[in-house]
Amino acid sequence: MRVQIPPYLLKSKNRNLILLLIILSFFTLYSAINSNVFRLNNFNSKIANSQIAFYSNLDYFYNPSPWTSVSITIGNNTSDSFLSDAELYAISGWSYIHGSSPHLINPEHPPLAKYFIGLSEIIFTNPCTMSLIFSILTIVIVYLISREIFGYSLFSLIPPFMLAFDKLFYEFSIISMLDIYVTFFVALSTFFFIKGLKNPKFFILSSIIFGLSMATKWIAIFLFPAFLIVLILMRNWNNLKLFLASLPLAIIAYVSTYAMFFINGNSIDDFINLQKAMLNYQLFLRQHSYTPPLRILQILTTGISGQSIIYHYNINLTNSEVTLVSKEYGIGMITEFNPLTWSIAFASSILAFYYSYKKKDYIALTIPILLLTFIAIFSTAQVFEWYLLPILFSGFISIAYLFKNLYYDLNKKISFHCFIIAYLIAIFIFLFISIPYHIPL
């Protein structure tokens, strides 16, 4: 029996929406099966309140130290244990959403994402559920950005597909970290900036959301120089003036996220002093840790984090004596690294910059400039692999843009179709392949 496909489903717009829904459905289902992101009562408010009381009295922020710890009780045993970033943001969100001032706990990062985490704890009794919601929205926004560049062609589905099946993106979609939220706001600000290149009124929304991205995590600062570079290369001075004129809205949006700070009786001077303290704290952490130049590029292109040393100890349970047996030297690897996408994102961005600038395709030009600006700004800073999250989508769009140009330049289009299909299948399969965190030498 021959199956007839309704003609309206074959239209590019409807076809893309259906395929996007399939991508989102698999991503959501995979997250639900492999994590506790939908588990109810996955947050203990009593423990959170005791930890909040402890952290609210810490002086580590104004007298910074690279390490913080909290005393927790497991059963009848009390022990000192490090609190992970995700756990710290979870209790901070719980504190904020109940009216606490953002400067009392975890003041070193702006508060917006932690409000969403706290809201997730109230609505879903789980600090991670809102992360998954924002990751799904991010995939949708990446599709909308891609559609501005590729129209309704199938190339517009390649970047959201890559993002949905990226290990790093997936892992941070199911924990209460700040990075998925900043990725969402960076992508949304980029979308409205691209719209603003055609209609400058959208610069207003882009600037407001840029302020919200900064209110999530300061790493979003790279957006400002990236947008400026695009407008300067366009030599559209009127658009440049309008964009700069909209930037005070970013400041207003940023300050507005500290509403509870002011409601709790703090002044503008207190706010300025808080921002200075935040800057000093971040600088302190980076000054007390050596980072090789271009480490962020090394992570992106090779997946190598640096030298790795594993220490083997012998523990005598009788007298609690600990003896170092041996050291194992090796190469530290980023377990979320995908050589099929990460390793070619930088080169693809350079080529996408060349193609788009040559064609004066300034909408497409915005995308590689994001990644290249990010690499330039953070090339000498202390970085972790998750810092790449806000610009992964731009690398993926650059790859798709390169594919599109190769597709139209090559004569063997059927062979190229097969290559792209095989490439996307390989990306999907790689989601289930593990990379060791340590390779012995």
Residue pairs with C-beta under 8 A, 6 or more apart in sequence:
8 14
9 15
9 18
12 151
12 152
12 153
13 152
16 143
16 147
16 152
16 154
16 156
16 157
19 154
19 157
20 139
20 140
20 143
20 157
20 160
23 139
23 157
23 160
23 161
23 164
24 136
24 139
24 140
24 164
26 164
27 135
27 136
27 139
27 164
27 165
27 170
28 132
28 136
30 170
31 37
31 132
31 170
31 173
31 174
32 38
34 174
35 128
35 174
36 42
36 126
36 128
36 174
37 126
37 128
37 129
37 131
37 132
37 173
37 174
38 124
38 126
38 129
39 126
40 124
40 125
40 126
41 125
41 126
42 125
42 126
42 127
42 128
43 90
43 94
43 121
43 125
43 126
43 127
45 94
45 121
47 72
48 90
48 91
48 94
48 95
49 94
51 70
51 72
51 83
51 91
52 91
52 94
52 95
52 100
52 105
54 70
54 71
55 68
55 70
55 88
55 91
55 105
55 106
56 95
56 100
56 104
56 105
58 68
60 68
61 107
61 108
61 277
61 281
62 277
64 280
64 281
64 284
64 285
66 285
66 288
66 289
67 82
68 82
68 83
68 88
69 80
69 81
69 82
69 83
70 80
70 81
70 83
71 78
71 79
71 80
71 81
72 78
72 79
72 81
72 83
85 177
86 127
86 175
86 176
86 177
87 176
88 106
89 106
89 113
89 114
89 117
89 127
89 176
89 177
89 178
90 117
90 121
90 127
90 176
91 105
92 105
92 106
92 111
92 114
92 117
92 118
93 114
93 115
93 116
93 117
93 118
93 119
93 120
93 121
93 127
93 176
94 118
94 121
94 127
95 104
95 105
95 118
96 102
96 111
96 114
96 115
96 118
96 260
97 115
97 118
97 119
97 121
97 122
98 118
99 260
100 260
101 260
101 261
101 263
101 264
101 266
102 110
102 111
102 114
102 257
102 258
102 260
102 261
103 261
103 266
103 270
103 274
106 114
107 274
107 277
107 278
108 278
108 281
108 282
109 178
109 217
109 218
109 278
110 214
110 215
110 216
110 217
110 218
110 254
110 257
110 258
110 278
111 215
111 257
111 258
111 260
112 181
112 212
112 215
112 216
112 257
113 178
113 181
113 182
113 216
113 217
114 178
115 257
116 130
116 134
116 181
117 127
117 130
117 131
117 176
119 130
120 126
120 127
120 128
120 129
120 130
120 131
120 176
121 127
123 129
123 130
124 130
127 176
128 174
128 175
128 176
131 172
131 173
131 174
131 175
131 176
131 177
131 180
131 181
132 173
132 174
134 173
134 180
134 181
134 184
135 169
135 172
135 173
135 180
135 183
135 184
137 184
138 163
138 180
138 183
138 184
138 187
138 393
139 160
139 163
139 164
140 160
141 184
141 187
141 188
141 191
142 159
142 160
142 163
142 187
142 393
142 396
142 397
143 156
143 157
143 159
143 160
144 191
145 159
145 187
145 190
145 191
145 194
145 367
145 393
145 397
146 155
146 156
146 157
146 158
146 159
146 160
146 397
146 400
147 156
148 191
148 194
148 195
148 363
149 156
149 361
149 363
149 364
149 367
149 397
149 401
150 156
150 400
150 401
150 404
153 404
155 400
155 401
155 403
155 404
155 407
156 400
158 396
158 399
158 400
158 403
158 420
158 424
159 393
159 396
159 397
159 399
159 400
161 424
161 427
162 341
162 396
162 399
162 427
163 169
163 392
163 393
163 396
164 170
165 427
165 428
165 430
165 431
166 336
166 338
166 341
166 392
167 335
167 336
167 337
167 338
167 431
168 336
168 385
168 386
168 388
168 389
168 392
169 180
169 183
169 389
169 392
170 431
171 336
172 179
172 180
172 386
172 389
173 180
177 386
178 216
178 217
179 217
179 386
179 387
179 389
179 390
180 389
181 216
181 217
182 213
182 216
182 217
182 219
182 220
182 389
182 390
183 389
183 390
183 392
183 393
185 209
185 210
185 212
185 213
185 216
185 220
186 213
186 220
186 223
186 390
186 391
187 390
187 393
188 209
189 206
189 207
189 209
189 210
189 213
189 220
189 223
190 206
190 223
190 366
190 367
190 370
190 394
192 202
192 203
192 205
192 206
192 209
193 202
193 203
193 206
193 227
193 230
193 366
194 363
194 366
195 202
195 205
195 206
196 202
196 203
196 205
196 206
196 239
196 243
197 230
197 234
197 239
197 362
197 363
197 366
198 363
200 238
200 239
200 242
200 243
203 239
203 242
203 243
203 246
204 246
204 249
206 227
206 243
206 246
207 243
207 246
207 247
207 249
207 250
207 253
208 249
208 250
208 252
208 253
209 253
210 220
210 223
210 224
210 250
210 253
211 249
211 250
211 251
211 252
211 253
211 254
212 253
212 254
212 257
213 220
213 223
214 220
214 221
214 250
214 254
215 253
215 254
215 257
218 278
218 282
219 378
219 387
219 390
220 390
221 377
222 370
222 373
222 374
222 377
222 378
222 390
222 391
223 370
224 247
225 373
225 377
226 366
226 369
226 370
226 373
226 374
227 243
227 366
228 240
228 243
229 369
229 373
230 362
230 365
230 366
230 369
231 239
231 240
231 243
232 240
233 357
233 362
233 365
234 362
255 271
258 271
261 270
261 271
261 274
262 271
266 274
285 382
286 381
286 382
289 382
291 380
291 381
291 382
291 383
292 298
292 306
293 379
293 380
294 375
294 379
294 380
295 306
295 379
295 383
296 374
296 375
296 378
296 379
296 381
296 383
296 387
296 388
297 346
297 375
297 379
298 304
299 305
299 334
299 337
299 383
299 385
299 388
300 342
300 343
300 345
300 346
300 375
300 388
300 395
301 342
301 343
301 346
302 337
302 343
303 333
303 334
303 337
303 339
303 342
303 343
303 435
304 331
304 332
304 333
304 334
305 332
305 333
305 334
305 385
306 331
306 332
307 329
307 330
307 331
307 332
308 329
308 330
308 331
308 332
308 333
308 437
308 438
308 439
309 327
309 328
309 329
309 330
310 327
310 328
310 330
310 438
311 324
311 326
311 327
311 328
312 324
312 325
312 326
312 327
312 328
313 322
313 323
313 324
313 325
314 322
314 323
314 325
315 321
315 322
315 323
316 322
316 323
328 438
328 440
329 440
329 441
330 438
330 439
330 440
330 441
331 438
331 439
331 441
332 437
332 438
333 435
333 436
333 437
333 438
333 439
334 385
334 435
335 434
335 435
335 436
335 437
336 385
336 435
337 385
337 435
338 427
338 430
340 423
340 426
340 427
340 430
341 395
341 396
341 399
341 427
342 388
342 392
342 395
344 399
345 371
345 392
345 395
345 396
345 398
345 399
346 371
346 375
346 395
348 368
348 395
348 398
348 399
348 401
348 402
349 367
349 368
349 371
349 372
349 394
349 395
349 398
350 368
350 372
351 398
351 402
352 364
352 367
352 368
352 397
352 398
352 401
352 402
353 365
353 368
353 369
353 372
355 361
355 364
355 401
355 402
355 405
356 362
356 364
356 365
356 367
356 368
356 401
357 365
364 401
367 394
367 397
367 398
367 401
368 394
368 398
368 401
370 391
370 394
371 391
371 394
371 395
371 398
374 390
374 391
378 387
403 420
406 416
407 413
407 416
410 416
